[in-house]
Amino acid sequence: MALNGEVSFTWIGHGTWKVRSARGKDVYIDPWVMNNPVAPDALKRVESCDLMLITHGHFDHVYDALEIARATKPKIVTIFEIGAWLGSKGIDADSIIGANQGGTVDVDGIKVTLVHAEHSCGITDGDHIVYGGQACGMVIEFENGFTVYFAGDTDVFGDMALIAELSEFDVAFLPIGDFYTMGPHRAARAVSLLGVKTVVPMHFGTFPPLVGRPKALQDLVGPGIKVLDIKPGDTV
C-alpha cells in the first residue's frame, strides 16, 4: 500500500469532500456545497473543479452538481443513469463518464472503480423523484498510487470483504450517522470486513436523526484502528 503525503481531503460537511489530488487536481465528491447547511462559508465558493465524482442521486449528494459543472466544466464520473440525467440538463455529454459497478475509469491518472452500496438512488427533479440507477461506492486510486474506499451512503454488507480483497486501499471513508445509513455499531462491522486501519467518518451530525459520532465508532473498533474525529472544514 502507498504512503500518502500528496493527497488531501477537506470535509465540506455531510457526505461532501473537496480533494486535492497528487498532481494538484481539484476533485469534488458528492457536491452538496453552496447549499450545505454545515459547510463553512469559505468552502462554499467553488473556483475550480477538474473532476466531479457522484455516488448516487439523492439531493444531499448532487444538489449543487449542475451549478458547479456549468461553471467549472469538470469531467464527471458517476453511474450511467445519473450521467444521462446530467446530460438532459444541458451538461456537455463529452464531460460525462457514465459507468457502472465493477467498471474502472481512468481520468488523467485518477482511477475510479464503482462498487456496490446498500442504498437507494432516486433523483429529486422538480416535484418528482426520477430513477437514478444504483447507489454506488467508489475505490479511488490517485496518481501516486494512494487508494481509498469511499463508501458513499450505505449499510454494511458482506461483500465489503470482497471489495477489499480486489482493491487494496489505505483508508475507508464510511458513513456513521444512522437513520439513512449505517450507524457506528454496523459501521464497526464494516471496518472489520474491510480490514482497514484508518477510517474517516462522514454523513453524521447534519440533521438531528444522524446521531452517530466518531467516538462511538472508535470505542467499538478499539485502539488498533484510527477513527478520525473531524468537523466540517477539517483537512485530512
C-alpha positions as CSV (number, residue, x, y, z in Angstrom):
1,M,0.0,0.0,0.0
2,A,1.2,3.5,-0.8
3,L,2.0,6.0,2.0
4,N,0.4,9.3,1.3
5,G,1.8,12.8,1.6
6,E,0.4,14.3,-1.6
7,V,-3.4,13.9,-1.5
8,S,-5.5,16.0,0.9
9,F,-9.2,15.7,1.7
10,T,-11.2,18.6,3.1
11,W,-14.6,17.8,4.6
12,I,-17.2,20.3,3.4
13,G,-19.8,18.5,5.5
14,H,-22.2,15.6,5.4
15,G,-21.0,13.4,2.5
16,T,-19.2,16.1,0.5
17,W,-15.5,16.4,0.1
18,K,-13.0,18.6,-1.7
19,V,-9.9,16.7,-2.7
20,R,-6.5,17.9,-3.9
21,S,-5.0,15.1,-5.9
22,A,-1.4,14.1,-6.1
23,R,-0.9,16.1,-9.2
24,G,-2.9,19.1,-8.0
25,K,-6.3,18.5,-9.5
26,D,-9.4,19.7,-7.6
27,V,-11.8,16.9,-7.1
28,Y,-15.3,17.3,-5.6
29,I,-17.1,14.2,-4.3
30,D,-20.9,14.3,-3.9
31,P,-21.2,18.0,-4.4
32,W,-23.6,19.5,-1.9
33,V,-21.6,22.6,-1.4
34,M,-23.2,26.0,-1.7
35,N,-26.5,24.8,-0.1
36,N,-24.9,22.5,2.5
37,P,-26.1,23.8,5.9
38,V,-23.0,22.7,7.8
39,A,-20.4,23.8,5.2
40,P,-18.1,26.6,6.3
41,D,-18.7,29.8,4.2
42,A,-15.1,29.7,2.8
43,L,-15.7,26.3,1.3
44,K,-19.0,27.3,-0.4
45,R,-17.1,29.1,-3.2
46,V,-16.1,26.7,-5.9
47,E,-13.4,28.3,-8.1
48,S,-12.0,25.2,-9.8
49,C,-13.3,21.6,-10.3
50,D,-11.3,19.3,-12.5
51,L,-13.1,16.1,-11.6
52,M,-16.5,15.5,-10.0
53,L,-17.5,12.1,-8.5
54,I,-21.1,11.3,-7.7
55,T,-22.0,8.2,-5.8
56,H,-25.8,8.5,-6.0
57,G,-28.6,10.8,-6.8
58,H,-30.1,12.0,-3.5
59,F,-30.3,15.8,-3.1
60,D,-27.7,15.9,-0.3
61,H,-25.1,14.5,-2.8
62,V,-26.0,16.1,-6.1
63,Y,-27.8,19.4,-5.2
64,D,-25.1,21.7,-6.5
65,A,-23.7,19.4,-9.2
66,L,-25.4,21.2,-12.1
67,E,-24.3,24.7,-11.0
68,I,-20.7,23.6,-10.3
69,A,-20.5,21.6,-13.6
70,R,-21.7,24.6,-15.6
71,A,-19.3,27.0,-14.0
72,T,-16.1,24.8,-14.0
73,K,-16.7,22.2,-16.7
74,P,-15.1,19.2,-14.9
75,K,-15.0,15.6,-16.0
76,I,-17.8,13.8,-14.2
77,V,-17.7,10.1,-13.2
78,T,-20.9,8.6,-11.9
79,I,-23.3,5.7,-12.7
80,F,-24.9,5.7,-16.2
81,E,-28.3,6.9,-15.2
82,I,-27.1,9.9,-13.3
83,G,-24.9,10.7,-16.2
84,A,-27.9,10.6,-18.5
85,W,-29.8,12.9,-16.2
86,L,-27.0,15.4,-16.1
87,G,-26.9,15.3,-19.9
88,S,-30.6,16.0,-20.0
89,K,-30.0,19.2,-18.0
90,G,-27.5,20.5,-20.6
91,I,-24.2,19.3,-19.2
92,D,-21.8,18.6,-22.1
93,A,-22.0,14.9,-22.9
94,D,-18.3,14.8,-23.6
95,S,-17.6,15.6,-20.0
96,I,-19.8,12.9,-18.5
97,I,-18.4,9.4,-18.0
98,G,-21.5,7.3,-17.1
99,A,-20.0,4.0,-15.9
100,N,-21.4,1.1,-13.8
101,Q,-20.5,-1.1,-10.9
102,G,-17.3,-3.1,-11.5
103,G,-16.0,-0.7,-14.2
104,T,-12.9,1.3,-13.8
105,V,-12.5,4.8,-15.3
106,D,-9.1,6.5,-15.7
107,V,-9.3,10.3,-15.7
108,D,-5.8,11.7,-16.3
109,G,-4.3,9.3,-13.9
110,I,-7.0,9.1,-11.3
111,K,-8.6,5.7,-11.4
112,V,-12.2,5.3,-10.2
113,T,-14.0,2.0,-9.7
114,L,-17.7,2.0,-9.0
115,V,-18.6,-0.7,-6.4
116,H,-21.7,-1.8,-4.7
117,A,-23.6,0.1,-2.0
118,E,-26.7,-0.8,0.0
119,H,-28.8,2.3,-0.5
120,S,-31.5,3.9,-2.8
121,C,-30.8,6.4,-5.6
122,G,-33.8,8.5,-6.6
123,I,-33.1,11.9,-8.1
124,T,-35.3,14.8,-7.0
125,D,-36.2,16.6,-10.2
126,G,-38.6,19.4,-9.5
127,D,-41.6,17.9,-7.7
128,H,-40.8,14.4,-9.0
129,I,-38.3,11.7,-8.0
130,V,-36.8,10.0,-11.1
131,Y,-34.8,6.8,-11.4
132,G,-31.1,7.3,-10.7
133,G,-29.7,3.8,-11.2
134,Q,-27.9,2.0,-8.4
135,A,-26.3,3.8,-5.5
136,C,-22.5,3.2,-5.6
137,G,-19.4,3.3,-3.5
138,M,-16.0,4.1,-5.1
139,V,-12.5,2.9,-4.9
140,I,-10.3,5.8,-5.9
141,E,-6.7,5.4,-6.8
142,F,-4.8,8.7,-7.1
143,E,-1.9,9.4,-9.5
144,N,0.7,8.5,-6.8
145,G,-1.0,5.1,-6.1
146,F,-2.6,6.2,-2.9
147,T,-6.0,4.5,-2.8
148,V,-9.2,5.0,-0.7
149,Y,-12.5,3.3,-0.4
150,F,-15.3,5.9,-0.4
151,A,-18.4,4.1,0.7
152,G,-20.9,6.8,-0.2
153,D,-24.2,6.2,1.6
154,T,-24.6,2.5,2.6
155,D,-25.4,-0.1,5.2
156,V,-22.8,-2.7,6.0
157,F,-22.8,-5.7,3.6
158,G,-20.7,-8.8,3.4
159,D,-19.2,-8.2,0.1
160,M,-17.2,-5.3,1.6
161,A,-14.7,-8.0,2.2
162,L,-14.6,-8.8,-1.5
163,I,-14.1,-5.1,-2.4
164,A,-11.2,-5.0,0.0
165,E,-9.7,-8.2,-1.5
166,L,-10.0,-6.9,-5.1
167,S,-8.7,-3.4,-4.4
168,E,-6.1,-2.8,-1.8
169,F,-6.8,0.6,-0.2
170,D,-5.3,2.5,2.6
171,V,-8.2,4.3,4.1
172,A,-12.0,3.9,4.3
173,F,-14.4,6.8,4.2
174,L,-17.6,5.5,5.9
175,P,-21.0,7.0,6.8
176,I,-21.8,6.6,10.5
177,G,-24.8,8.8,11.1
178,D,-27.5,6.1,11.3
179,F,-31.1,6.5,10.1
180,Y,-30.3,6.9,6.4
181,T,-27.1,4.9,6.5
182,M,-25.4,2.6,9.0
183,G,-24.6,3.9,12.4
184,P,-21.5,3.2,14.5
185,H,-22.4,-0.4,15.5
186,R,-22.9,-1.5,11.9
187,A,-20.0,0.6,10.7
188,A,-17.8,-1.2,13.2
189,R,-18.6,-4.5,11.4
190,A,-17.8,-2.8,8.1
191,V,-14.4,-1.8,9.4
192,S,-13.8,-5.5,10.3
193,L,-14.8,-6.7,6.8
194,L,-12.7,-4.1,5.1
195,G,-9.6,-4.7,7.2
196,V,-8.5,-1.1,7.2
197,K,-6.6,0.6,10.0
198,T,-7.7,4.2,9.3
199,V,-11.3,5.3,9.0
200,V,-12.7,8.7,8.0
201,P,-16.3,9.0,9.2
202,M,-18.9,11.1,7.4
203,H,-22.6,11.6,6.9
204,F,-23.2,12.4,10.6
205,G,-24.3,15.4,12.6
206,T,-26.0,17.3,9.7
207,F,-29.6,16.6,10.8
208,P,-31.0,15.6,14.2
209,P,-31.6,11.9,13.2
210,L,-27.9,11.5,12.3
211,V,-26.8,10.7,15.8
212,G,-23.7,8.5,15.1
213,R,-20.4,10.1,16.2
214,P,-16.7,9.2,15.6
215,K,-16.1,8.5,19.3
216,A,-18.8,5.8,19.3
217,L,-17.2,4.1,16.4
218,Q,-13.7,4.4,17.9
219,D,-14.9,2.8,21.1
220,L,-16.4,-0.1,19.2
221,V,-13.4,-0.8,17.0
222,G,-10.7,-0.4,19.7
223,P,-7.3,1.2,19.8
224,G,-5.9,-0.8,16.8
225,I,-8.0,1.3,14.4
226,K,-7.7,5.0,14.0
227,V,-11.0,6.8,13.6
228,L,-10.6,10.4,12.7
229,D,-12.7,12.8,14.8
230,I,-13.5,15.5,12.2
231,K,-15.6,18.6,11.8
232,P,-16.6,20.5,8.6
233,G,-13.7,22.4,7.3
234,D,-11.1,19.9,8.5
235,T,-8.5,18.7,6.1
236,V,-7.0,15.2,6.4
